[in-house]
Amino acid sequence: MVTPDDPIQIVVTRGTRAQRLEALARIPAGADVSALHKVAADKAEDAAVRSAVIVQLAKRGQEAKAEPEAPPAVRAAVTRATQVLHAQRLVAGFEAGKPTERLPRATAAPALPDAPAIDVVGLEAPEVRRVVAATAAPMRESPHVVGLRCAGAELALVAPAGRLDAAKLLRTPARLGQVAVHHRAERDAWTAPFDVLTEPAGGALHIVVVDERGRPRFSGDAQKARGGLRFSVTAVPGPGVAPVTIEGTLTGSELAITGARSDTKAPAARAPNPS
């Protein structure tokens, strides 16, 4: 039964742009979004709403089409949606331990040795439940949760205890866990937009944290250590990205962050070389 408050109905029936975009963000996971394909393909639609619908469908694993002469915003949305769908296939391959492609390699942006520390925190049980609920279903089996706080940002690493096995990680590509983000500007909510993927690399481990578009956001490696692994990951350079270094250990099934630091701002953009 459709009600006036049904977010899909609000998107489809053409309220104001603000109402429709707000409703789009409220569609629950697992909802039947087939009605949104008509909005995505409608040439007479508001380009902003149409673009948002195309990306939202991609986040739910569904591809939407657009005509070649679509507005620039719509074409950009199709490009982003294509990246999202490709990233989903990448993550699914690592989830199954049989990736169809190698992990991307990325340039490191380590924090300076004297950069401010990132606090490693234990979250209260109610908050842990909210974090875990925001992650993908495979992450919810006996989850190990580590909270991180830095300069007003709050993150949480979620890794199922069954995946914290150094010997297995050194043999088989894996989706180790997810990184959740606490949003508090407009609403108090957690999302899990980042996946932690690992790949054996000649007796060591290559680690990449990718966003929903498959772009590396953190990259690093792990080396064998007594009882398990010692790892280090750093931020990947990008516009507005501050250098970050996170170090830790995996001993038995215990994942620990032993050091984390972040510079307070991103480095200034380098001027082009005139030569």
DODRENDO-789388 format. One record per residue (C-alpha): residue number from 1; x, y, z. Coordinates in steps of 0.02 Angstrom, whole numbers, plus 50000, padded with zeros to 5 digits. Last residue first. Example, Ala and Ser with C-alpha at 12.3 -4.5 7.8 and 13.67 -1.06 7.14 Angstrom:
# DODRENDO-789388
{nr:2	u:50684	v:49947	w:50357} .
{nr:1	u:50615	v:49775	w:50390} .
//
This chain:
# DODRENDO-789388
{nr:275	u:52963	v:51200	w:49081} .
{nr:274	u:52821	v:51298	w:49161} .
{nr:273	u:52802	v:51171	w:49303} .
{nr:272	u:52623	v:51184	w:49363} .
{nr:271	u:52601	v:51256	w:49538} .
{nr:270	u:52585	v:51127	w:49675} .
{nr:269	u:52423	v:51122	w:49771} .
{nr:268	u:52447	v:51162	w:49955} .
{nr:267	u:52461	v:51012	w:50070} .
{nr:266	u:52299	v:50953	w:50151} .
{nr:265	u:52262	v:51009	w:50325} .
{nr:264	u:52281	v:50957	w:50507} .
{nr:263	u:52405	v:50818	w:50474} .
{nr:262	u:52340	v:50650	w:50533} .
{nr:261	u:52404	v:50521	w:50655} .
{nr:260	u:52370	v:50342	w:50702} .
{nr:259	u:52472	v:50220	w:50806} .
{nr:258	u:52449	v:50047	w:50881} .
{nr:257	u:52279	v:50008	w:50805} .
{nr:256	u:52238	v:49832	w:50863} .
{nr:255	u:52156	v:49684	w:50775} .
{nr:254	u:52146	v:49528	w:50885} .
{nr:253	u:52109	v:49363	w:50797} .
{nr:252	u:52284	v:49293	w:50823} .
{nr:251	u:52387	v:49451	w:50821} .
{nr:250	u:52338	v:49578	w:50689} .
{nr:249	u:52440	v:49733	w:50716} .
{nr:248	u:52425	v:49919	w:50688} .
{nr:247	u:52475	v:50075	w:50597} .
{nr:246	u:52372	v:50218	w:50527} .
{nr:245	u:52453	v:50362	w:50431} .
{nr:244	u:52360	v:50513	w:50364} .
{nr:243	u:52407	v:50656	w:50247} .
{nr:242	u:52262	v:50779	w:50227} .
{nr:241	u:52151	v:50758	w:50074} .
{nr:240	u:52076	v:50920	w:50007} .
{nr:239	u:52104	v:50871	w:49826} .
{nr:238	u:52186	v:50699	w:49820} .
{nr:237	u:52334	v:50602	w:49888} .
{nr:236	u:52299	v:50425	w:49950} .
{nr:235	u:52298	v:50414	w:50139} .
{nr:234	u:52417	v:50295	w:50225} .
{nr:233	u:52411	v:50115	w:50281} .
{nr:232	u:52530	v:50020	w:50395} .
{nr:231	u:52519	v:49839	w:50448} .
{nr:230	u:52601	v:49716	w:50567} .
{nr:229	u:52542	v:49537	w:50545} .
{nr:228	u:52520	v:49377	w:50646} .
{nr:227	u:52596	v:49293	w:50798} .
{nr:226	u:52769	v:49367	w:50777} .
{nr:225	u:52763	v:49478	w:50624} .
{nr:224	u:52727	v:49451	w:50441} .
{nr:223	u:52711	v:49611	w:50342} .
{nr:222	u:52557	v:49713	w:50302} .
{nr:221	u:52535	v:49839	w:50163} .
{nr:220	u:52468	v:50010	w:50122} .
{nr:219	u:52333	v:50108	w:50033} .
{nr:218	u:52196	v:50227	w:50086} .
{nr:217	u:52067	v:50315	w:49978} .
{nr:216	u:52079	v:50204	w:49824} .
{nr:215	u:51935	v:50243	w:49703} .
{nr:214	u:51810	v:50103	w:49676} .
{nr:213	u:51661	v:50219	w:49659} .
{nr:212	u:51591	v:50171	w:49830} .
{nr:211	u:51758	v:50211	w:49910} .
{nr:210	u:51909	v:50096	w:49915} .
{nr:209	u:52024	v:50052	w:50060} .
{nr:208	u:52174	v:49959	w:49992} .
{nr:207	u:52288	v:49833	w:50078} .
{nr:206	u:52428	v:49730	w:49999} .
{nr:205	u:52484	v:49584	w:50108} .
{nr:204	u:52655	v:49503	w:50125} .
{nr:203	u:52726	v:49334	w:50074} .
{nr:202	u:52733	v:49382	w:49891} .
{nr:201	u:52584	v:49499	w:49887} .
{nr:200	u:52422	v:49424	w:49952} .
{nr:199	u:52274	v:49542	w:49923} .
{nr:198	u:52168	v:49640	w:50046} .
{nr:197	u:52012	v:49746	w:50027} .
{nr:196	u:51941	v:49867	w:50156} .
{nr:195	u:51777	v:49938	w:50094} .
{nr:194	u:51720	v:50119	w:50115} .
{nr:193	u:51547	v:50199	w:50112} .
{nr:192	u:51480	v:50127	w:50276} .
{nr:191	u:51350	v:50251	w:50336} .
{nr:190	u:51311	v:50309	w:50512} .
{nr:189	u:51173	v:50431	w:50557} .
{nr:188	u:51133	v:50585	w:50660} .
{nr:187	u:51055	v:50704	w:50535} .
{nr:186	u:51103	v:50867	w:50452} .
{nr:185	u:51282	v:50894	w:50511} .
{nr:184	u:51302	v:50735	w:50615} .
{nr:183	u:51367	v:50600	w:50498} .
{nr:182	u:51469	v:50460	w:50576} .
{nr:181	u:51572	v:50366	w:50446} .
{nr:180	u:51592	v:50177	w:50433} .
{nr:179	u:51746	v:50087	w:50367} .
{nr:178	u:51713	v:49912	w:50303} .
{nr:177	u:51791	v:49741	w:50325} .
{nr:176	u:51920	v:49615	w:50266} .
{nr:175	u:51855	v:49593	w:50090} .
{nr:174	u:51977	v:49458	w:50044} .
{nr:173	u:52109	v:49394	w:49925} .
{nr:172	u:52172	v:49224	w:49985} .
{nr:171	u:52338	v:49155	w:50049} .
{nr:170	u:52410	v:49291	w:50162} .
{nr:169	u:52234	v:49330	w:50223} .
{nr:168	u:52213	v:49148	w:50274} .
{nr:167	u:52370	v:49148	w:50382} .
{nr:166	u:52327	v:49316	w:50460} .
{nr:165	u:52151	v:49267	w:50514} .
{nr:164	u:52041	v:49414	w:50562} .
{nr:163	u:51904	v:49365	w:50440} .
{nr:162	u:51805	v:49264	w:50568} .
{nr:161	u:51802	v:49413	w:50686} .
{nr:160	u:51701	v:49512	w:50562} .
{nr:159	u:51785	v:49680	w:50529} .
{nr:158	u:51709	v:49851	w:50563} .
{nr:157	u:51823	v:50003	w:50566} .
{nr:156	u:51737	v:50154	w:50640} .
{nr:155	u:51751	v:50337	w:50596} .
{nr:154	u:51718	v:50500	w:50687} .
{nr:153	u:51771	v:50669	w:50619} .
{nr:152	u:51782	v:50823	w:50730} .
{nr:151	u:51969	v:50843	w:50710} .
{nr:150	u:52006	v:50657	w:50730} .
{nr:149	u:51910	v:50514	w:50810} .
{nr:148	u:51934	v:50329	w:50772} .
{nr:147	u:51824	v:50185	w:50833} .
{nr:146	u:51870	v:50001	w:50819} .
{nr:145	u:51733	v:49871	w:50795} .
{nr:144	u:51755	v:49681	w:50784} .
{nr:143	u:51594	v:49608	w:50715} .
{nr:142	u:51532	v:49434	w:50763} .
{nr:141	u:51438	v:49414	w:50597} .
{nr:140	u:51379	v:49587	w:50546} .
{nr:139	u:51505	v:49620	w:50407} .
{nr:138	u:51423	v:49495	w:50287} .
{nr:137	u:51260	v:49597	w:50295} .
{nr:136	u:51337	v:49760	w:50233} .
{nr:135	u:51368	v:49895	w:50361} .
{nr:134	u:51248	v:50023	w:50434} .
{nr:133	u:51181	v:49902	w:50566} .
{nr:132	u:51359	v:49877	w:50629} .
{nr:131	u:51379	v:50062	w:50666} .
{nr:130	u:51210	v:50077	w:50752} .
{nr:129	u:51246	v:49923	w:50860} .
{nr:128	u:51416	v:49993	w:50906} .
{nr:127	u:51332	v:50155	w:50958} .
{nr:126	u:51216	v:50063	w:51077} .
{nr:125	u:51366	v:49966	w:51149} .
{nr:124	u:51473	v:50119	w:51183} .
{nr:123	u:51617	v:50147	w:51063} .
{nr:122	u:51796	v:50111	w:51111} .
{nr:121	u:51912	v:50246	w:51051} .
{nr:120	u:52074	v:50264	w:50951} .
{nr:119	u:52114	v:50449	w:50948} .
{nr:118	u:52202	v:50514	w:50792} .
{nr:117	u:52366	v:50593	w:50845} .
{nr:116	u:52424	v:50762	w:50783} .
{nr:115	u:52568	v:50758	w:50656} .
{nr:114	u:52745	v:50745	w:50728} .
{nr:113	u:52800	v:50599	w:50618} .
{nr:112	u:52725	v:50683	w:50464} .
{nr:111	u:52570	v:50599	w:50393} .
{nr:110	u:52590	v:50481	w:50247} .
{nr:109	u:52517	v:50522	w:50075} .
{nr:108	u:52547	v:50362	w:49975} .
{nr:107	u:52529	v:50339	w:49788} .
{nr:106	u:52407	v:50204	w:49737} .
{nr:105	u:52404	v:50026	w:49672} .
{nr:104	u:52234	v:49960	w:49618} .
{nr:103	u:52185	v:49786	w:49678} .
{nr:102	u:52196	v:49654	w:49544} .
{nr:101	u:52048	v:49600	w:49440} .
{nr:100	u:51912	v:49467	w:49433} .
{nr:99	u:51922	v:49439	w:49620} .
{nr:98	u:51895	v:49262	w:49686} .
{nr:97	u:51891	v:49269	w:49877} .
{nr:96	u:51701	v:49286	w:49870} .
{nr:95	u:51704	v:49454	w:49959} .
{nr:94	u:51852	v:49502	w:49849} .
{nr:93	u:51749	v:49471	w:49693} .
{nr:92	u:51599	v:49560	w:49766} .
{nr:91	u:51707	v:49712	w:49804} .
{nr:90	u:51763	v:49727	w:49623} .
{nr:89	u:51586	v:49698	w:49558} .
{nr:88	u:51521	v:49834	w:49673} .
{nr:87	u:51661	v:49950	w:49615} .
{nr:86	u:51607	v:49925	w:49434} .
{nr:85	u:51428	v:49969	w:49481} .
{nr:84	u:51485	v:50127	w:49570} .
{nr:83	u:51596	v:50178	w:49424} .
{nr:82	u:51452	v:50157	w:49301} .
{nr:81	u:51342	v:50260	w:49416} .
{nr:80	u:51472	v:50399	w:49416} .
{nr:79	u:51475	v:50402	w:49227} .
{nr:78	u:51284	v:50399	w:49220} .
{nr:77	u:51279	v:50543	w:49343} .
{nr:76	u:51398	v:50644	w:49235} .
{nr:75	u:51284	v:50614	w:49086} .
{nr:74	u:51136	v:50674	w:49190} .
{nr:73	u:51227	v:50831	w:49246} .
{nr:72	u:51281	v:50867	w:49067} .
{nr:71	u:51100	v:50862	w:49004} .
{nr:70	u:51055	v:50707	w:48900} .
{nr:69	u:51104	v:50707	w:48716} .
{nr:68	u:51169	v:50528	w:48721} .
{nr:67	u:51005	v:50466	w:48799} .
{nr:66	u:51012	v:50397	w:48976} .
{nr:65	u:51009	v:50220	w:49044} .
{nr:64	u:50995	v:50159	w:49223} .
{nr:63	u:51093	v:50014	w:49299} .
{nr:62	u:51038	v:49932	w:49461} .
{nr:61	u:51153	v:49876	w:49602} .
{nr:60	u:51069	v:49974	w:49741} .
{nr:59	u:51204	v:50107	w:49737} .
{nr:58	u:51175	v:50112	w:49549} .
{nr:57	u:50991	v:50154	w:49576} .
{nr:56	u:51040	v:50297	w:49690} .
{nr:55	u:51161	v:50365	w:49559} .
{nr:54	u:51025	v:50367	w:49424} .
{nr:53	u:50900	v:50441	w:49547} .
{nr:52	u:51017	v:50584	w:49592} .
{nr:51	u:51042	v:50626	w:49409} .
{nr:50	u:50855	v:50625	w:49374} .
{nr:49	u:50824	v:50738	w:49522} .
{nr:48	u:50956	v:50863	w:49465} .
{nr:47	u:50901	v:50853	w:49283} .
{nr:46	u:50718	v:50889	w:49324} .
{nr:45	u:50624	v:50767	w:49214} .
{nr:44	u:50568	v:50796	w:49035} .
{nr:43	u:50692	v:50669	w:48964} .
{nr:42	u:50618	v:50532	w:49076} .
{nr:41	u:50740	v:50386	w:49088} .
{nr:40	u:50790	v:50404	w:49272} .
{nr:39	u:50612	v:50445	w:49324} .
{nr:38	u:50547	v:50287	w:49238} .
{nr:37	u:50685	v:50186	w:49321} .
{nr:36	u:50626	v:50248	w:49491} .
{nr:35	u:50474	v:50136	w:49490} .
{nr:34	u:50588	v:49983	w:49503} .
{nr:33	u:50646	v:50042	w:49675} .
{nr:32	u:50577	v:49895	w:49775} .
{nr:31	u:50648	v:49928	w:49949} .
{nr:30	u:50795	v:49824	w:50010} .
{nr:29	u:50879	v:49968	w:50101} .
{nr:28	u:50757	v:50103	w:50149} .
{nr:27	u:50716	v:50253	w:50039} .
{nr:26	u:50753	v:50405	w:50147} .
{nr:25	u:50886	v:50485	w:50035} .
{nr:24	u:50764	v:50488	w:49889} .
{nr:23	u:50637	v:50576	w:49999} .
{nr:22	u:50757	v:50720	w:50031} .
{nr:21	u:50793	v:50733	w:49845} .
{nr:20	u:50607	v:50734	w:49806} .
{nr:19	u:50562	v:50863	w:49935} .
{nr:18	u:50704	v:50978	w:49883} .
{nr:17	u:50657	v:50965	w:49699} .
{nr:16	u:50475	v:51004	w:49738} .
{nr:15	u:50348	v:50866	w:49721} .
{nr:14	u:50352	v:50762	w:49563} .
{nr:13	u:50248	v:50604	w:49590} .
{nr:12	u:50392	v:50482	w:49571} .
{nr:11	u:50505	v:50549	w:49708} .
{nr:10	u:50362	v:50568	w:49832} .
{nr:9	u:50297	v:50394	w:49790} .
{nr:8	u:50470	v:50321	w:49823} .
{nr:7	u:50477	v:50410	w:49991} .
{nr:6	u:50310	v:50340	w:50052} .
{nr:5	u:50240	v:50480	w:50161} .
{nr:4	u:50081	v:50499	w:50059} .
{nr:3	u:50053	v:50311	w:50080} .
{nr:2	u:50068	v:50171	w:49951} .
{nr:1	u:50000	v:50000	w:50000} .
//
